Amino acid sequence: MIQVSLRRIGVVALRVVRQLKRDRRTIGLIAFAPIVLMILFGYALSGEMSGVALGLVDCGGHPALRSHLEAIEDFDVLRLGSESDAELLVSEGRLNGAVVLQPDEVRVLLDASSLQISQAILTAAQSGAQKEAANLQKPQENFVITRYLFGYDLEMMDTVGPAIMGLVVFFFTFINAAISFIRERSQGTLEKFMVSPLSRVEMVLGYVLGFSLFTLLQSTTTLLVVTLGFKVPMRGNPLTALTVVLLLGAGALVLGSFLSNFARSEFQVVQFIPLVITPQIVLCGVWWPLQSIPEFIRPISYMLPLTYAGDALRAVMLKGSSLTEIIFPDLLALTVFFLVFFAAATLMLKRQVD
């Protein structure tokens, strides 16, 4: 029978406390990280929505419905001259949806690649149409016509699947890169590289290229699981989707190498996960649209790479967009993120060795 000694247990516990006491960085993360994460979750899950870009084509009639839509603070209403203009802007992703007011009917043009936003627009149009129903001979459901420009048959997994794929690749690539750089330092391999003819830029690029081979394998596997296993549609070129994921993975690699300079052990690297990964989940439109994030926090969303990767992957997989179409700004943002943290990782590598 095993005998348990409270004294020996206390000795072990005291040793753990003393070790943590000497690690101020760990104590800071333990105290600071929960506060930040709870604030992010609290505001992101508030359920409020703002900044929904709604086109309005007024061809006459329905004054109550028009006033109802324009009075909703969540909508940024853009007046348009024709239904074709509305279709073009929704197709390009510049509008989340549009309402076309005709004398005898109301047409709601939707992009269902974001089910929450399309449902909010449709609900607003239907509630406004109730105010018009008493003045028309036709029942309400007969003059409110819903038309999906994209994704009339999409389910929830279809809309979140592309962003989740990017999140998985970003998470594992970031962790692998950060831990690998810590091991290089602890084993003295990095110092050996520094006395070789290799420049610091060549070293970082070499790591990025080496890890990119594993990122390619991981991206391909994840893409197959999402499309074949969960039946998420792939209406665009799979190579275009892989390009987006690889660019996201490259950004995760240089971010991991940069943040590894602030850690002294693999345990400390793991502590960076909540501060790096959780904001990507909460603020980048993985589970809910950016419009549901409070406006004073939303600028942070536009500094995170998964925001642009998720948007680009949805465009490619759900809409069939190509590299030269509406996803180009997303690719540009991912490239800028990579270049910024590549430069930062290279400079920090110099400072670390010196």
C-alpha positions in Angstrom: 0.0 0.0 0.0 1.4 3.4 -1.0 1.9 5.8 1.9 1.2 9.5 1.3 3.2 12.0 3.3 1.8 15.5 3.5 5.3 16.8 4.4 6.8 15.4 1.2 3.9 16.7 -0.9 4.5 20.1 0.7 8.2 20.0 -0.2 7.4 19.4 -3.9 4.7 22.1 -3.9 7.1 24.6 -2.3 9.7 23.8 -4.9 7.3 24.5 -7.7 6.3 27.8 -6.1 9.9 28.9 -5.7 10.6 28.1 -9.4 7.7 30.1 -10.6 8.6 32.9 -8.2 11.9 33.3 -9.9 10.2 33.3 -13.4 8.7 36.8 -13.5 7.7 36.3 -17.1 5.5 33.3 -16.3 3.9 35.1 -13.3 3.1 38.0 -15.6 1.5 35.8 -18.2 -0.5 33.9 -15.5 -1.9 37.2 -14.2 -2.2 39.2 -17.4 -3.3 36.6 -20.0 -6.7 35.7 -18.4 -7.7 39.4 -18.1 -7.0 40.0 -21.8 -8.7 36.9 -23.0 -11.8 37.4 -20.9 -12.1 41.0 -22.2 -11.9 39.7 -25.8 -14.4 37.0 -25.3 -16.8 39.2 -23.4 -17.0 41.9 -26.1 -16.8 39.5 -29.0 -19.7 37.4 -27.7 -21.8 40.5 -27.0 -24.1 39.5 -30.0 -24.3 43.1 -31.3 -23.5 43.8 -35.0 -22.4 47.0 -36.7 -20.9 48.1 -40.0 -22.9 45.8 -42.3 -22.6 47.2 -45.8 -26.1 47.2 -47.3 -27.0 48.4 -50.8 -30.4 50.0 -51.4 -31.9 50.3 -54.8 -35.1 52.5 -54.6 -37.3 52.1 -57.7 -40.4 53.5 -56.0 -42.8 52.5 -53.3 -42.3 50.9 -49.8 -41.5 54.1 -48.0 -41.9 52.5 -44.6 -39.5 49.7 -45.5 -37.0 52.2 -46.8 -37.1 54.3 -43.7 -36.9 51.1 -41.6 -33.7 50.0 -43.2 -32.1 53.4 -43.2 -32.9 53.8 -39.5 -31.0 50.6 -38.4 -27.7 51.7 -36.9 -26.1 48.3 -37.6 -26.3 49.0 -41.4 -24.2 51.3 -43.5 -26.7 51.9 -46.3 -25.3 52.8 -49.8 -27.9 54.2 -52.3 -27.5 52.6 -55.7 -29.0 53.3 -59.1 -29.8 49.9 -60.4 -30.0 46.2 -59.4 -27.1 45.3 -61.6 -24.9 47.7 -59.7 -26.0 46.0 -56.5 -25.2 42.6 -57.9 -21.8 43.6 -59.0 -20.8 45.1 -55.6 -22.2 42.1 -53.7 -20.3 39.8 -56.0 -17.1 41.8 -55.4 -17.5 41.6 -51.7 -17.9 45.3 -51.3 -21.4 44.9 -50.0 -22.8 42.3 -47.7 -26.2 42.4 -49.4 -28.7 44.6 -51.1 -32.4 45.4 -51.0 -34.1 46.3 -54.3 -37.4 48.2 -53.8 -39.8 47.6 -56.7 -43.4 48.9 -56.8 -44.8 45.4 -56.7 -42.1 43.5 -54.8 -39.0 43.6 -52.7 -35.9 41.7 -53.7 -33.2 40.9 -51.2 -29.8 40.0 -52.7 -27.7 38.1 -50.3 -24.2 36.6 -50.0 -24.6 33.6 -47.8 -20.9 33.0 -47.3 -21.6 34.6 -43.9 -24.8 33.2 -42.6 -25.1 35.5 -39.7 -24.9 38.7 -41.8 -27.2 37.4 -44.5 -29.7 36.4 -41.9 -29.5 39.8 -40.2 -30.2 41.5 -43.6 -33.1 39.2 -44.4 -34.7 39.6 -40.9 -34.5 43.4 -41.2 -36.1 43.3 -44.7 -38.9 41.0 -43.5 -39.6 43.0 -40.4 -39.8 46.2 -42.4 -42.0 44.6 -45.0 -44.5 43.8 -42.2 -45.2 47.6 -42.0 -46.0 47.6 -45.7 -48.2 44.5 -45.8 -51.3 46.3 -44.7 -51.2 48.6 -47.7 -50.8 45.9 -50.3 -53.2 43.4 -51.7 -50.6 40.6 -51.8 -49.5 38.8 -48.7 -46.1 39.8 -47.3 -44.4 36.5 -48.2 -45.3 37.0 -51.9 -43.6 40.3 -52.4 -40.5 39.7 -50.4 -38.2 37.6 -52.7 -34.9 36.3 -51.5 -32.1 35.8 -54.0 -28.7 34.3 -53.1 -25.9 35.5 -55.3 -23.6 33.1 -53.5 -24.1 30.1 -51.2 -27.9 29.5 -51.3 -27.1 25.8 -50.3 -24.3 26.5 -47.7 -24.4 25.2 -44.2 -22.6 26.5 -41.1 -19.6 24.2 -41.6 -19.2 25.4 -45.1 -18.9 29.0 -44.0 -16.5 28.4 -41.1 -14.5 25.5 -42.6 -12.1 27.6 -44.7 -11.2 29.8 -41.8 -10.7 26.8 -39.5 -8.4 25.3 -42.0 -6.2 28.4 -41.9 -6.4 28.5 -38.1 -5.2 24.9 -37.8 -2.2 25.5 -40.1 -1.3 28.8 -38.4 -1.5 27.2 -34.9 0.8 24.2 -35.6 3.2 26.2 -37.8 3.6 28.9 -35.1 4.3 26.4 -32.3 6.7 24.2 -34.3 8.7 27.3 -35.5 8.9 28.9 -32.0 9.9 25.6 -30.3 12.5 24.8 -33.0 14.2 28.1 -32.6 14.3 27.7 -28.8 16.0 24.3 -29.3 18.5 25.7 -31.7 19.5 28.2 -29.0 19.6 25.8 -26.1 21.7 23.3 -28.1 24.1 25.9 -29.4 23.3 25.2 -33.0 22.4 28.8 -33.7 25.7 30.1 -32.5 27.5 27.7 -34.8 25.4 29.0 -37.8 26.4 32.6 -36.8 30.1 31.9 -37.2 29.5 30.4 -40.6 29.4 32.4 -43.9 25.6 32.4 -43.7 24.0 35.8 -43.3 21.1 36.3 -40.9 18.7 36.8 -43.7 19.9 33.5 -45.3 19.4 31.7 -42.0 15.8 32.9 -41.5 14.9 32.3 -45.1 16.4 28.8 -44.8 14.3 28.0 -41.8 11.2 29.4 -43.6 11.9 27.3 -46.7 12.5 24.1 -44.6 9.4 24.5 -42.5 7.4 25.4 -45.6 7.8 21.9 -46.9 6.1 20.6 -43.8 3.5 23.4 -44.0 2.7 22.3 -47.5 2.1 18.7 -46.4 0.0 19.9 -43.5 -2.0 22.3 -45.7 -2.7 19.7 -48.3 -3.9 17.2 -45.6 -6.1 19.8 -43.9 -7.6 20.9 -47.3 -8.4 17.3 -48.1 -10.1 16.7 -44.7 -12.1 19.9 -45.1 -13.3 19.3 -48.7 -13.6 15.5 -48.7 -14.4 14.8 -45.1 -16.7 17.7 -44.3 -17.9 18.3 -47.8 -17.0 22.0 -47.8 -17.2 23.1 -51.5 -14.1 24.0 -53.5 -15.4 26.2 -56.3 -12.1 27.8 -57.0 -8.7 26.4 -57.9 -7.2 24.2 -55.1 -3.8 25.6 -55.8 -5.0 29.1 -55.2 -6.3 28.0 -51.8 -2.9 26.3 -51.0 -1.1 29.5 -52.0 -3.2 31.4 -49.4 -2.5 28.8 -46.7 1.2 28.7 -47.5 1.5 32.5 -47.3 -0.3 32.4 -43.9 2.0 29.6 -42.8 5.0 31.7 -43.8 3.7 34.5 -41.6 3.3 32.1 -38.7 6.8 30.8 -39.2 8.4 34.3 -38.9 6.1 35.2 -36.1 7.1 32.1 -34.1 10.8 32.8 -34.7 10.4 36.4 -33.6 8.5 35.6 -30.4 11.0 32.8 -29.5 13.4 35.6 -28.7 11.3 36.4 -25.7 11.2 32.9 -24.3 13.9 31.0 -22.5 12.3 27.5 -22.6 9.7 25.5 -24.4 7.4 26.0 -21.4 7.4 29.7 -21.9 6.7 29.3 -25.6 3.6 27.3 -24.8 2.5 30.2 -22.6 2.4 32.4 -25.7 -0.3 30.3 -27.2 -3.3 32.0 -25.5 -2.0 35.5 -26.3 -1.3 34.6 -30.0 -3.9 32.0 -31.0 -7.0 33.1 -29.0 -7.2 36.5 -30.6 -7.1 34.9 -34.0 -10.1 32.8 -33.0 -12.1 35.6 -31.4 -11.3 38.6 -33.6 -10.7 37.2 -37.1 -14.2 36.1 -38.2 -13.6 32.4 -37.7 -16.9 31.7 -35.9 -18.7 35.0 -36.2 -18.3 37.9 -38.7 -16.1 40.9 -38.1 -19.3 43.0 -38.0 -20.2 41.5 -34.7 -17.0 42.7 -33.1 -17.2 46.0 -31.3 -15.8 48.9 -33.4 -13.2 49.9 -30.8 -11.7 46.4 -30.9 -12.1 45.8 -34.6 -8.8 47.6 -35.6 -7.0 44.7 -33.9 -8.8 42.3 -36.2 -7.2 44.1 -39.2 -3.7 43.6 -37.8 -4.1 39.8 -37.6 -3.2 37.6 -40.5 -6.1 35.1 -40.1 -8.6 37.9 -40.9 -7.3 38.1 -44.4 -6.6 34.4 -44.9 -10.1 33.5 -43.8 -11.6 36.0 -46.1 -9.4 34.9 -49.0 -10.1 31.2 -48.4 -13.9 31.8 -48.3 -13.7 33.7 -51.5 -11.7 30.9 -53.3 -13.6 27.9 -51.9 -17.1 29.3 -51.7 -17.1 31.8 -54.6 -14.5 30.5 -57.0 -12.3 33.7 -56.9 -8.9 33.7 -58.4 -5.6 35.3 -57.3 -6.2 38.3 -59.6 -9.7 39.0 -58.4 -11.1 40.2 -55.0 -8.7 38.3 -52.9 -5.6 40.3 -54.0 -5.9 42.8 -51.1 -6.0 39.8 -48.7 -2.8 38.4 -50.3 -1.2 41.8 -50.1 -2.0 42.1 -46.4 -0.6 38.6 -45.7 2.6 39.5 -47.6 3.0 42.7 -45.6 2.6 40.7 -42.4 5.2 38.2 -43.5 7.7 40.9 -44.5 7.3 42.9 -41.2 7.9 39.9 -39.0 10.6 38.5 -41.2 12.5 41.8 -40.7 11.7 41.7 -37.0 12.9 38.1 -36.6 16.1 38.9 -38.5 16.9 41.9 -36.3 16.0 40.1 -33.1 18.3 37.3 -34.1 21.2 39.7 -34.4 20.4 41.2 -31.0 20.1 37.8 -29.4 23.5 36.7 -30.5 25.3 39.9 -29.7 
